[in-house]
Amino acid sequence: MAIQMRNKRDTQFSTASMSDLVFLLLIFFMLTSTLVAPNAIKLLLPSSNSKTMATQNVTIYINKARNYYVEDRRVDPANLENVIYSIIRGDTDASVVLRSDKTAPVQDIVVVIDAVNNINSKHGTKHKVILATKPKK
């Protein structure tokens, strides 16, 4: 006499809830990836072995066409000091990150450093300029 079970186990698996989960994750990553602001200005940064990490208050870009950008706004070099000071006015020791194309002349970098030094001497602050580089491979 064979004993039979009254309740049979179902061996099928429903993937409907799994596909819902995949779509929710896809939507989540699509939304969060649009919030990340990529570098809008294409630059070839110089290479370096040093790793200096600092909080950045202002980012200045110099492309190979020698155009200056403070954040995403194009700025004339003569007006650079005023634009930088309008952003870091409340801080006494802000960091200005300079992202310069490796083919840009050194004089363009000196213009930014001089602008920050003029702000420091006029207002008695201790702002610093950090040159951004890409790591060597």
C-alpha positions as CSV (number, residue, x, y, z in Angstrom):
1,M,0.0,0.0,0.0
2,A,1.6,3.2,-1.2
3,I,1.1,6.3,0.9
4,Q,0.2,9.3,-1.2
5,M,0.4,12.9,-0.1
6,R,-2.7,15.0,-0.2
7,N,-1.0,18.3,-1.0
8,K,1.2,18.3,-4.1
9,R,4.0,20.8,-4.3
10,D,4.1,23.2,-7.1
11,T,7.5,23.2,-8.8
12,Q,6.9,26.1,-11.1
13,F,8.4,29.6,-10.5
14,S,6.8,32.8,-11.4
15,T,9.2,35.5,-12.8
16,A,6.6,38.3,-12.9
17,S,7.8,39.9,-9.6
18,M,11.4,39.5,-10.7
19,S,10.8,41.5,-13.9
20,D,9.1,44.2,-11.8
21,L,12.1,44.5,-9.6
22,V,14.5,44.7,-12.6
23,F,12.4,47.6,-14.1
24,L,12.4,49.4,-10.8
25,L,16.1,49.2,-10.5
26,L,16.6,50.3,-14.1
27,I,14.4,53.4,-13.5
28,F,16.3,54.2,-10.2
29,F,19.7,54.1,-11.9
30,M,18.5,56.1,-14.9
31,L,17.2,58.8,-12.6
32,T,20.3,59.0,-10.4
33,S,22.7,58.9,-13.3
34,T,21.1,62.1,-14.7
35,L,21.8,63.9,-11.4
36,V,25.5,63.4,-11.7
37,A,27.0,66.5,-13.5
38,P,29.8,65.3,-15.8
39,N,32.5,67.6,-17.0
40,A,30.9,69.6,-19.8
41,I,34.2,70.9,-21.1
42,K,36.4,68.4,-22.8
43,L,39.9,68.6,-21.4
44,L,43.1,66.5,-21.5
45,L,44.4,66.9,-18.0
46,P,48.1,66.5,-17.3
47,S,49.2,63.3,-15.6
48,S,50.6,63.1,-12.1
49,N,51.4,60.6,-9.3
50,S,50.3,62.9,-6.5
51,K,46.9,62.5,-4.8
52,T,45.6,65.6,-3.2
53,M,42.0,65.5,-2.0
54,A,40.3,68.7,-1.0
55,T,36.8,70.0,-1.0
56,Q,36.2,72.2,-4.0
57,N,34.3,75.4,-3.8
58,V,34.9,76.7,-7.3
59,T,36.0,74.9,-10.4
60,I,37.7,76.8,-13.2
61,Y,38.3,75.3,-16.6
62,I,40.8,76.3,-19.3
63,N,40.4,74.5,-22.6
64,K,43.0,74.3,-25.4
65,A,41.3,77.3,-27.2
66,R,42.4,79.3,-24.1
67,N,38.8,80.0,-23.0
68,Y,38.1,80.4,-19.2
69,Y,35.0,78.8,-17.6
70,V,34.0,79.3,-14.0
71,E,31.7,76.3,-13.4
72,D,29.8,76.2,-16.7
73,R,29.9,79.9,-17.5
74,R,32.4,81.4,-19.9
75,V,34.4,84.3,-18.3
76,D,36.7,86.9,-19.7
77,P,40.1,86.8,-18.1
78,A,39.9,90.4,-17.1
79,N,36.7,89.7,-15.2
80,L,37.9,86.4,-13.6
81,E,38.8,87.9,-10.2
82,N,35.3,89.4,-9.7
83,V,33.5,86.2,-10.7
84,I,35.6,84.0,-8.4
85,Y,35.1,86.4,-5.5
86,S,31.3,86.5,-6.0
87,I,31.3,82.8,-5.5
88,I,33.7,82.4,-2.6
89,R,32.7,85.7,-0.8
90,G,31.6,84.1,2.4
91,D,34.5,81.7,2.9
92,T,38.0,82.5,4.3
93,D,39.8,79.4,3.0
94,A,38.0,78.1,-0.1
95,S,39.6,75.8,-2.6
96,V,39.7,76.8,-6.2
97,V,40.2,73.7,-8.4
98,L,41.8,74.5,-11.7
99,R,41.2,72.0,-14.6
100,S,43.4,73.1,-17.4
101,D,44.0,71.3,-20.7
102,K,47.6,70.0,-20.8
103,T,48.2,72.0,-24.0
104,A,47.1,75.3,-22.4
105,P,50.0,77.8,-21.8
106,V,51.3,78.2,-18.3
107,Q,50.5,81.9,-18.5
108,D,46.8,81.0,-18.5
109,I,47.3,79.1,-15.2
110,V,49.2,82.0,-13.8
111,V,46.3,84.3,-14.6
112,V,44.0,82.2,-12.4
113,I,46.6,82.0,-9.6
114,D,47.1,85.7,-9.7
115,A,43.3,86.3,-9.5
116,V,43.0,84.2,-6.4
117,N,46.2,85.8,-4.8
118,N,44.7,89.3,-5.5
119,I,41.5,88.2,-3.7
120,N,43.6,86.9,-0.8
121,S,45.6,90.2,-0.5
122,K,42.5,92.5,-0.8
123,H,40.3,90.6,1.7
124,G,42.8,88.9,4.0
125,T,41.7,85.4,3.1
126,K,43.5,82.1,2.6
127,H,42.0,80.7,-0.6
128,K,44.1,78.2,-2.4
129,V,44.4,77.0,-6.0
130,I,44.6,73.2,-6.7
131,L,45.6,72.0,-10.2
132,A,43.6,69.0,-11.2
133,T,45.5,66.1,-12.8
134,K,44.6,62.6,-14.0
135,P,46.4,59.7,-12.4
136,K,49.2,58.0,-14.3
137,K,48.5,54.5,-15.5
